């Protein structure tokens, strides 16, 4: 590389761009040592050289490059995290590629593939969302049918432990404590710590604290959409069931998945929810909450504590039509609110906010909510 750059006599910046840098660091390759030598002994003294690297293995980029304690320590001058598309960006992407999907289908595609551009680039024009999902995930040679094992093995050493943690977390939508993960996986100690850190760095899971709880009570939650979809459906479907998603069985498992996945879509669009509530510029604290006293335990998956003395308890529901609050649900919402206030000794004003696909039907029970956010509001830029 040095010889090539020295041979280039052109004036101006010379950009060295290395894509998927982690792939170069194979066992016994000495790649990191070579990169340190290239930069420290030659390139760093050249004002015309600009080295840009990127990699999909976030944990490798963080641990081997950003947190390097050797020759590359403190050498990074700029960093840029590439985030998944938002719903609005997904919509714009589909439109530019002439893939016609309504917003409900775009939301469902997000629930399956997240906002990952590579997955969206595999969609075929002229097919419905269900047909695309079948072609990619359920046909025998579907491009994403084996993506789960390929993805994890390409990102992590001893990937079976990472897969085990992900499959365990998929069973509990609100997340698990470290103790619960140990019970479910039998992994523990420093090995589990590394697995959890790497999964979080690569945005497969997130950690958060329950409302006003200490760090030691943090929860780990699966947030990768494809992994959740794989564990629930692709993993269990036989290769000859090539039209599984075109003719889905709307059973309890399907409804549980849609509820969990839609909640995660909402969690990825808290900024849009805040915009709809008129609090975009306001300092807020995002948390979740679960009762330790009530049976069954009252649970709130998204809680927005605002700096103006109000707490929004967000109830997220995915439906194919207007959502109807009946007598039973209204009682459940009131119970959540009163239990939360009582157990946490809340002095702020508490509002119930419904986040749904097509809004809430106005009936005699609608008055129990103070605000609502619809699917269209999540597409706000």
Secondary structure, 3 states (H helix, E strand, C coil): CHHHHHHCCCCCCEEEEECCHHHHCCCCCCHHHHHHHHHHHCHHHCCCEEEEECCCCHHHHHHHHHCCCCCCCCCCCCCCCCCCCCHHHHHHHHHHCCCCCCHHHHHHHHHHHCCCHHHHHCCCCCCCHHHHHHHHHHCCCCCCCCHHHHHHHHHCCCHHHHHHHHHHHCCCCCCECHHHHHHHHCCCHHHHHHHHHHHHHCCCEEEECECCCCHHHCEEEECCHHHHHHHHCHHHCCCCCCCCCCCCCCCHHHHHHHHHHHHHHHHCCHHHHHHHHCCCCCCEEEEEEECCCCCCCCEEEEEEEECCCEEEEEEEECCCCCECCCHHHHHHHHHHHHHHHHHHCCCCEEEEEEEECCCECCCCCHHHCCEEEEHHHHHCC
